[in-house]
Amino acid sequence: MSIKVLHVIGSLGCGGAQVALKHLIENMDSKEVEAFVYPLRSKEILIPINGNVIKYPYHNYDPRKFFAVLRLCKKYNIDILEAHLTKPIMGCLFANFFRKCKVIVHEHGPVFEKGLQYSLYRFVLRVLWRRAAAFVTVSHYMADYLTRRVGITHDRIRVIPNAVDFNIFNPQRIHKGPARQKLGVSEQDIVLGFVGRLNRIKGVDLLVKTMPSLLQQSRRYLLLIAGEGPERKSLEVLAQQLHVDDRVRFLGFCDNVPEIIAVFDIGLMPSRQESFGIACLEIMRMRVPIISSGAGGMAEYVIDKQTGLILKENSPEEICRCVKLLSENQQLCSRLVNAAYKLCERFSIEEYVKSHREMYEEVMRQ
């Protein structure tokens, strides 16, 4: 008899949590685990999931969303509630008072965020964490944080890193030349690339501030920034103020990320904070050398001078030094790329799904 799991998530908009959930739902054997997805906001779906997605037309702060979780648990005889992101996690922990489903808290990174909403979230976790059967974190770094700052005991935490879809992020499938032509990038350009959400925590401002120094050395450098977010306008203004806007291109939200990454000569991830950094791993899988801040969970797979370069300090000067080093040392690039590609084998979807299935079985035995 299959285990019935209801995944509650804030939305199916663009984000690492949504991609991770898609991998899980579409690759789990339904004979073993029957999964349902309830997005609290279902108007805008940027990450479509092929599965049992339940939609209700409730506005953002409609309390009926909370009661819908209870109704769905009863209707489908749910065994496990798996909650993703802040509001679903808080809602499911409270729902556990009224419906005796086992709750799994899947923490993708919001526990690090600043602001009133996230302070309330951390407070709720400190008070109610014992009501959860298990916590899933995407890195050992995050697991240690939950133990130190929230007080969750290690025996409740399962570290399950996010996965990379090797079929999509396959460098053999995409040819660099045509991909460059499609974006209007010349063969002479040295393309520096970033993929991710445009907020301060990702450090994209540091990349823009690096460009004046790089362009003094060579006008061949071109920075491509793929992604959307609240910082985009200010980043565009910054590029104009530094007079580098002709060599910095904002691509916006892209649904062809592997094609974009294939254009890169060097990938850049100067995050100030990172729970895992799936985009960094995707760049590595596409055989592009990576320069990383090594913040948070990225330090668990970006090993300095082995699978990538770690910045000694997260500054434009240090980014410039590392870019110059990789631009001039093809032998180093090849060595980093080969080691990184091999390391990515650990982060397959099959392993991700297997780890979840084993956790569900363990939780049901408790």
N, C-alpha and C positions, 0 to 999 in steps of 0.2 A: 504494500500500500504506500502511495507516494506521500511525501511530506508537503504540506500546503504552506506556502510562504507568501505573505503580503508585503511588498516593498512600498514604503511610503517615502516620497521624495518631494522637494519643494516645487520643482518644475522639470520639464524635459528640454530646457533651454541649453545653450552651449556651456559645457563644463566637464571637468574630469570625472566628477561623480556620475554624471549622466552617461558618459561613454563607458565607464566601468560597469554600470548597471546594464547597459545594452549588451555588453560582452557576456554578462552573467545570464541574462534572460534568454538570449538567442542561442546559447551553446549548452545550457543545462538540459539533461535528459528529463523530459516531462514525466516519464514513467517513474523516476526517482524523486523528482521535486517538481510539484505543480506551482508555478509562480504567477502572481498577479501584481500589477503595478498601479499605484494610485498617486498621480501627481497632483499636489494641492493646487497648482496653477496649470491649467491645461489648455489655455488659449493659444499660446505660442509654443509649438513643438519644433525645435531645431534638430533634436536628436531623436528621430523616430525609432520606436522599438517594435519589432515584430513579435507580438505576444499579447497577453491579456492585459491591455491598458484600459483602466476604468476612468471615465471623465465625468466630472460634475461641474456645472456652470456657476460655481460660487466665486464671489469676489475675494480679494486678498485677505480681508479680516473677518470673513463670515464664519461665525462659530459653528455653523453646520458642518464645516470641514472636519472638525474634531469628532462629531457624532457619526459622520460617515465612516470613519475608521472602525468604530464599534459595530456599525451595521454590516460592514463588509466582513468583519471577523466572524460575525454570526452567520451571515448568508453563505459564505464559502467554507465555513468550519475551519478557519485558519489555525494552524499550529504555531507558526512563528511570525512575528511582526519584525521586519527589518527596516530600520529607519535611517534615512540618509539626509544629512544637513540639519540645520538648527531647529527650525519649527517642527518638522516631522519628528525629530528625536524627542523634543520636549513633549509633543502631543502624544507620542506612543508610550513614553514613560508614565504619563498621567493616565492614559487609557488602560494601562496594566492594573490600575486600581479597580476597574469596572469589568474587565474582560481578561480572563486568566490565560492569555496567550503568552508564550515566551517571547521576550523582546531582545533583539540584537541591535545594538547601537553601532552604526557604521560611520566612523569619524573620518571624514575626508580632508579635514584641515580647518574648518571654521573655529575650532577651539583656540586657534592662535590669533584670531582677528580682534581688532580693537573696536570699541564703541559700546553703547548701552545694551543693545540687543545681545551682543556676544558676552558681555559681563553677566547678564541675566542667564544666558545659556550655561556658562561655567558654574554659576550658583546652583542651577537646577541639577546639573550633573553631580555636584558635590553632595547634594541632599538625596538624590534619587538613584544614584548609580547602582545600588544594591538590587534594584528592581529589574535590572538588565541581566539576562542570562549570560551574555557575552558582549565584549566590545571588539570590533574589528578596526584595526589601524593600518595605514598603508605603509608605515615604516617603523623601524625600531626607535627612531628619534621621537616620533609621535607617541609611541607606547611609553617611553620613559617620561615624556612630558605629562601624560595623563596620570602616571603614578606619582610624580613629584608635585604637580600643581593641583590636581583634582582629587588625589587620594585613592584612585582605583587600584585594586590589588592586581599583581601580575597574573594571577591565575585566571582572571576574568578576560584578559586581553589576548587576542589572536592577531598576529601580524600577517596580513595578506597583501602584498604589494600589488599595485595595479598592473594590468597586462597590456601588451602591444599586439595588435592584430598583424601577424606576419604576412598574411595574404595581401593586406592593403599597404603596409609599410615594407615594400619589397623593392630594393634598388634595382633588381634585374628587370622589373616590369616597366620602369620609367626611364626614358633616355634624356640625358641632361640637355643636349642640344635643342631638341624640339620644345622642351619645357621652358628653356630660356627665351627662345623665339616667341613663344606664346605670351611671355611677360614683357617682351621688349627689352631683354637684357642682352648686351653684346658679349662676344667671346672674350673681350679684353677686360671686362669688369671682374673685380674680385668681390664676390657677393658675400656680405655678412648678413646672417639671418636670425630673426627672433620669431617664435610662435607662442602665443599665449594671451591672457587677458591683460588689457592695458590699465593696470592700476599701480600705485606707488610700490607695492610690495614686490612687483616683478622687476623693478630696477631699470625699466626701459629708458628713463631719463638719462641714466649713466651712459647708455649706448649712443644717444643723440649727442651728449656732451663729449664723447670720444671722437666724433667725426671730424671736427676741425683739425685736430692733431694728425689724424690719419690722412686727411686730404692734403695737408702740407707735405706729407711724404709722397703721396701719389693720388692723382685724380681718378685712379681706377677703382677705388673703394666705393661700393654701393651698399647701403643698408636697407634691407627689406624687413618690414614689420608687419606680420600677419596676426590679426586679432582686433577685437573691439574692447571698449571699456571706458570708464569715466575719465581717464587721463588723456584720451586721444586728442582733444582740442588743445590742451595745454602743451602736449608734446609737439603738435604741429606748429604752435606758436614758438616754442623753444627752437625748433629747427630753423624757422624763419629768422629769429633773433641772432642765431649763430651763423647765419648765411650758409647753411648746408642743406636747405630744403630741396635743392636740385639733385642731391645725392642721398636723400632719405625718402623712401616711398612707403606710405601707409596703405596696405592692401585691404584693410577691413576684415570682416568675417569671411573666412574661406572654407568652402566645403570640399576643396581638393588639396588638403594639407600635404599629402605625400608628394604631389607635383610641385608644390611650393618649396618643400624641403629639398627636393632634387636639384633645385636651382642654386642652393647655397654652396659656397666654398668652405665657409666656416659658420658653425652654429654658436649662438651666444645666449647664455642663460644667467644673467647677473642678479638673480633674485635676492632680495633682502631676507626673505623668509620663504620656506618651501616645505610642505608636508611630504611630498614625494617628487613632483616634477615630471609628469608623464610625457610632456612635450620634449623634455631633454632626452628621455629614453628613445622616443620616436626619431629624433634627429640622429642619435647614435645608430639606430637600426638601419637608417637610410645611408649609412657609410659616409656620414659627414663628420669631420672632427669637431669636437665640442669644447668650448671654453665656458666654465661654470664657476659661480661663486662658491659652490660646495655647501650652500646653506641647507640646513635641515636634512631631509631624507635624500637629497641628491648626493650627499657625501657617502652614501651606502653603495653607490654604483659608479660614480665618477671618481676614479682613483687617479691622483695627480701623476702625470707623465706615464700612465699606464693605459687608461681608457679615455683620458681627456686631460685638459689643463685646468687646474684649480687656481683661481686668482688669489695672490698673497694678500691683497686687500681689495675690497669691492669699490674700485675707483676708476675714473676714465683713464688715468695714467697707466694703471696696471692692465686694463683691458687693451689699451693701445699696444703695450709691450707684448702681450700674449698674441694678439692678432698679427703683429709684425713677425714674431717668432714662427708662427704656423705658415704665414705667407711665404717665408723664405726657406722653409725646411720641409720639403716634400717627403723626405724619408721619415721624419717624425710624424707627419700627418698619416702616412700609410700605416705605421706601427700602431698609432692610437686607434685608427679606424678599424683595423683588423681585430684588435683586442676588444674594442667596444661592441662590435658586431657579434662576436662570439659570446660575450657576457650577456647580451640581450636574450639569449636562448633561455635563460632562467625565468623570463617574464612572459611566458606563453599564455594564451587564453586557456589552453587545456589545463595547465597547472593552476590557474586562477579558479576555474570552475571546480576542479578536484578539491582544492582547499576549502571552498565554500561548502561543497557537499559533505565533506568529512566533518566540518564544524556543525552543520545542521544535524547530522546523525548524533554527534556528541551532545549537543544541546538537548535533543529529544530523549537521550538516555539519562539526563540529569534528574 
